[in-house]
Amino acid sequence: MNALGNDSRYAGSLRSALAAKLVDTGAIRSRPVAAAVRSVPRHLFVPNVSLEIAYTDDVVLMKSDDAGTAISTVSQPTVVAMMLEQAGIAPGHRILEIGSGGYNAALMSELAGPGGAVTSIDIDAEVTSRARQALAGTGYQGVRVFQADGQFGWPEGAPYDLVLLTVTAEDIAPAWLDQLAEGGRLVVPLRLRGQTRSIAFDKVQGVLHGRSSVLCGFVSMQGAGTTDGQVVRLDGDKIVLTFDEDQVIDGGALQGILRQPPRLSWCGILIDREEPFSNLDLWLATRFPGYCVLSAHRSSIKSGLVSPVLQWGGAAVVEGGSLAYLTSRPSPAPHLIELGIIAHGPTAKRLADHLAGEITAWDQTHRHGPGPRFTVHPKTTPATDPPGRPDVTTRHTLVTVHWP
Ligand SMILES: C[S@@+](CC[C@H](N)C(=O)[O-])C[C@H]1O[C@@H](n2cnc3c(N)ncnc32)[C@H](O)[C@@H]1O
């Protein structure tokens, strides 16, 4: 479908190899997504890198801010493919993409076909002009690209069958829900308690029901949807506890906490060094209102002030003036580690026991299960449909995490 004037046979073979790799890894699960990846010339959307890099399964940096933080990228093909599978695009779908670049919009245009419509918006005029140019140059001039803050969606094209974000959100903006058709799908990289998951939701009577979720990483949202995370700094700035906007914390009560004697306990739970425990972290995040992420500078770990479960830090919990966090030690089997808890403060023992109990509950009940499911109720949902106790409250929604 595209006009591949300057697409070489070599680019075509690299593209087929990339598609084959994504099928092998399971990122691509359907024929239409495979066909779209084989068809869209990614290298023409990333003219700043070589052909080989354009068809490597990696993110391509397009723009950084003054501090060197990435603010615009063309996303990693694995993540793009996984999100397209979550999106379930069918011919004729009307789609809004928030966060442009051109490549993903071209793929969606292939999937929605000539009867569909793709609108892509980005807050950055430089990005929209580059995306518009690349889309026109590759034959996807039907994709409409506008500069706008995605927080407000693009009402002119509503209702959409799909709203798909390619930028990290920490809330579900009312506009996305309003502009979705009943039964429509929202695919959004949603950051909750320090973890970002691309979640596919279906809109049913104003409520978003999660169908699937995968861990992912995207650049942060700019504009009106930016949220204010909270941090508590310990040991100078070398140890940072990160909380979300809705959590109530007393950072003052924690000053000097790490100088209080540590209380170390072991859970008797072994984990493979390769096993991701993001689900354990999310479980703990839903069990403890004072859940946070502890990040430590190498020097604080080397000095023995902290000994977190991962090289950079890990899950932690604050309760009153006490702090407990996950640690680990090697086990007799070299590929396994044992989980433990280090706690400080006046209620260290009680907090450590509570944490150990929740880690055991996760191990016995959820560790080998299908993983979390999410439901999102707008705060404006009528009282006749209460969500029960929400696990996370964002500016506009109540998020419930289910563990089937
Ligand atoms: C990962 S890039 C998009 C990748 C792109 N979809 C592709 O095809 O590879 C994320 C984009 O989100 C944009 N962005 C950040 N905040 C935004 C907002 N509030 N509204 C719209 N776009 C935003 C950034 O300017 C950036 O270009």
The ligand as a Gaussian input file, in Angstrom:
#p B3LYP/6-31G(d) Opt

LIG

0 1
 C        7.236000       7.402000      22.365000
 S        6.855000       8.860000      21.507000
 C        5.641000       8.325000      20.347000
 C        6.059000       7.204000      19.457000
 C        5.232000       7.050000      18.219000
 N        3.838000       6.766000      18.465000
 C        5.795000       6.056000      17.239000
 O        5.163000       5.889000      16.210000
 O        6.849000       5.447000      17.478000
 C        5.901000       9.759000      22.674000
 C        5.416000      11.087000      22.184000
 O        4.442000      11.550000      23.116000
 C        4.446000      12.955000      23.019000
 N        3.711000      13.545000      24.146000
 C        4.127000      13.785000      25.417000
 N        3.150000      14.351000      26.134000
 C        2.086000      14.483000      25.306000
 C        0.775000      15.017000      25.452000
 N        0.339000      15.522000      26.606000
 N       -0.037000      14.995000      24.384000
 C        0.367000      14.482000      23.190000
 N        1.595000      13.979000      23.001000
 C        2.443000      13.968000      24.036000
 C        5.908000      13.320000      22.945000
 O        6.087000      14.599000      22.366000
 C        6.458000      12.174000      22.099000
 O        6.626000      12.556000      20.761000

